[in-house]
């Protein structure tokens, strides 16, 4: 990163440059990036390789105003926060949605400010924490619309859970091991290319708002505002591209024909 790139980044997320290395700045940067840059896997479905080098992430997410998935969104955060001087390192987590957890494929950031460690994640789709989470255990952590907690799991180390429908649900686990560049490359390659990956088999686009969240899963568009949720089926090519522009501010150069087999799949 350099000063010009940082200035472009802050323009992209709509935030005045604030270089103080404190919790307030960390929260502001996370908040504005999370709201401004959508989670999306359209490049993966379009057969494009996902390049997670610093320059490639910057070009895609900032210059060309696209979104990305965890390796890109949290990679961008890592690059920015590192440049500003935060004490930060990447972590890789296992996702616990299915019967079996995934491998170490979900990229997250660990930021240390004073004596407090923070999990800073802007790339976990609909369950992305809407604010940095202090790494404390067995205590409810609330954002504006979410409730989380970290617990110690005997097999998987530090487990992040969310409270939904009157129950705690596992999201991802972290073993806190040191992560090197090749770990990130391994995780990125599997997640963006393997036929069993969620992101090679489904269209997923997510953008939060101050009072809710909008998601596109294959053909199903859901708009949640407060306690009200609307659901629409995108039946045509024009519906699909219009939704990407209107709800996610995306105008990707992608082939609709390549998406049809995925869009016609039922929601998991």
Buried (B, 14 or more C-beta within 10 A) or exposed (E): BEEEBBEBBBEBBEBEEEEEEEBEBBBBBBBBBBBBBBBBBBBBBEEBEBBBEBEBBBEBBBEEBBBBBBBBBBBBBBBBBBBBEBEBEBBBBBBBBEEEBBBBBBBBBBBEBEEEBBBBBBBBBBBBBBBBBBBEEEEEBEBEEBEBBBBEBEEBBBBBBBBEEEEBEBBBBBEEEEBEEEBBEBBBBBBBBEEEBBBBBBBBBBBBEEEBBBBBBBBBBBBBEEEEEEEEEBEEEEBBBEBBEEBBBBEBEBEEEEBEEBBEEEEE
